Amino acid sequence: MMQSQGLHAQLEHGAQQLGLNLSAECLQQLIDYLALLHKWNKVYNLTAVRDSEHMLTHHLLDCLAALHACVNAQRVLDVGSGGGLPGVVIAIWAAWHAPAMRVDLIDTVHKKTAFLTQVKAELKLTNLTVHTGRVEQLVVEQPFDLITSRAFAALADFIHLSGHLLATSGKLVAMKGPAFASELEAIPLPWRLEKTEALSVPQMTSDRYLITLVRAND
């Protein structure tokens, strides 16, 4: 209980540092998700980060730092979602602060999508849809206005695999570490870099970046 209270306070403070005014219900649901991630990680190896406190900084706060990129989106796809990062974090935020938003997650690994399905059920995330399979084979009725990924693939591969699912004037948003410069040179036409943004993640010293890509004719 004490650890949970400490994590809650740490999360709330980190969110405030990011300029996010999260409801008490949203904060609690993020902590509940963290508990599920920590529990299932012991068996399913969802992330190399084992400690709850480090999960909070390196996963929750890291994803929350990029949240502003999707606040105006209605349909979001998280490619290679793994343990649900950033897709579950986006969906939890949206459940309390952007009720019209719908978030889809896709991963090829069954044990990871089994975990994501469990998260959806336990947290009652009715705005969340989980897909098992390859994103290049995904078929949906409506395209997405934002497609995101975190540690998924090189930017050219991200475009090649998921670009067909993006709506006109939509955006591809990739969360990256510092070694992405060479990837920018390989961006294929008609795509272009819209912006590169350095993220400041509370309690993290690692360099984190947000790369936004759009079609050149949009």
N, C-alpha and C positions, 0 to 999 in steps of 0.2 A: 504493500500500500504506500509506504513511504517513497519507494522508488517511483511509483506511478505519479505521486504528487510532485516529486522533483522533476520528472520528465514533463509533466503538464506545465509547470512553471517555466521550465527551460524552453518549451515549445512556444508558449504564449509570449515570452520575452523576445525570442527570435523572430516571431511573426511581427511583433511591434517594430522591431528594428528594420524589417523589410517594408514597413508602412502598411501592413495588412491588419485590418480590424476584423478579426475572426470571431464569430459567435462562440459562446461557451459550448454549444452543441457541436459545432464544427471542430473545435479543439479536442473535445472528448472523443469524437469519432476518429480523428487522426491518431490519438493515443491508442484507441482500440485496434486500429489497423496496425500500428506499430507492434502491439502485443501479439497479434496474429502472425505478423511477419517473423517476429523473433521465435515464436513457438514452432511454426512450420519449417523455419530455416534449419532447425536441428535435424530434421529428417530429409527435407527436400533440397537442401543446399541452394536456396534461392539467391543468396548474396554472400560474398566473401566477408562482409562486415558481420561480426557475431555479437557484439556488445550493443545493448539497447540504446545507450547514450550516443554511441557513434552512429548507430542507425538513424537516430533522430537528426543529427547534424548532417551526415553525409547523404542521407536519403530524403527525409521529410523537408528539412530546411533548404536543401539543395533544390528540390522540386518547387517548393514555395517561392524561391527566389526567381524562378522563371514563370510563375503563374500569370504575371501581367501580360504575357504574350498571347494568352488565350481568352482573356476576360470577355471579349466581344464575339467569340465564336459560338455557334449554335450546335455544330456537329464536329466532334473532335475524335481523331483516331490516334492511338498510341501504338506504334509499330515496335515489335520486339519487346513487349511490355515486361517480360520476366516476372518479377515479383510485384508488378503493378506501378512501376515508377517511370514516368510521372503520372500515368493514367488514373490510378486509384486516388492519388492526392488531388488531381484535378476534379474527379467525380465527387469526392467528399466535399471539397470547397463549393462546387456547383450545387450540390444538394441543398445547401443552406444559403448560398449567396447568388446563384444564377440558375433558378429552377427550370428555365427553358433549355438549358444545355444538355446534350446527350453525348456520352463518351463511350467509344468502342475501344477494346483492347484486343490485340492479336499477338500470339506467340506460337511457335511450332512445337514447343515442348509440352507434352500432355500434363506432366506433373505441375508445371507452372500454371497452366490454365485451370487445372483442378483447384489449385490454391486460390486463383483469382475468382473462380466460381464460388468457392467457400466464403471468400471475403464479401462478395456481392450478397450472398444469402445472410451471413451473420450481421452485416452492417445495414442490411435492407436498402441497398443502393439500387433503386429502381431506374435510375438514369444510366446504368452501366450495362454494356453488352460485351460478352467474352467470346472470342473466336479462337479456335484451334486450327492452325494451318499456316500456309505461306501467304504473305501479304500480296505477292504478285498474282495469286490465284483467287484472292478475295473478290466476291461479287456482292455489291450492295445496291439497294434501290435508289438511294440518294448519295451523291458525292459528299465529301467532307470539306468544310471550309478551313480546317486546320488539321494538319497531320504532324505529329511530333514523334521524336525518338530520343532516347538517352543511351549512349554507348551501344548503338545498334549496328551501324555500318558507316563506311566512308560516304561522303556527301553524294558522289556520283551514283553509288549503289542505292542510297536512300531514294534518290530521284527515280532511278530506273525501276526499282521494285514497287514504289508506292505512288508515283506521280499520276498514274492513270486514275487514281481514286480521288484526286483533288478537284474541287469545284473551280470554275472560272473565277479568277481573282482570289483564289485561296492561297494559303501560305504553308510551306514546309518549314518547320522549326526544329532544329537539332540542338540538343544540349551536348557540349563538347568540353574536353580538357584543352590544354594549351597547344597540343600538336595537331593543328588542323590546317595550317597555312598551305601545305602542298595539296590538300583536298580541294581548296578553292580554285586552283588552276585547272582541275579536272571537271569542273561543272559543265555539263553539256548544254548546247543550245537546244531549245530556246530559253533555257533557264538562266537566271542571273541572281547574284547576291544582292539582297535588298539591304541588309545591315548585319553587322557583327557587334555584339554587345557583351562587354565584360560584366559578369555578375559578381555581386558582393554577398557572399553567403555567411551569415553570422556563425562565429565559432569555427570557421573553416579557413585554413591558410592556402589550400589548393586553388589554382587559377581555374575559373569556370567561365564558359562563354555560351552565348546563345546565338546561333546562326540562322538567319531567316532567308529563305529562298523563295522566289516567285518566278512565274513565266515571264519572259521578256516582253511579250505582247499584251500582258494584263495591265 
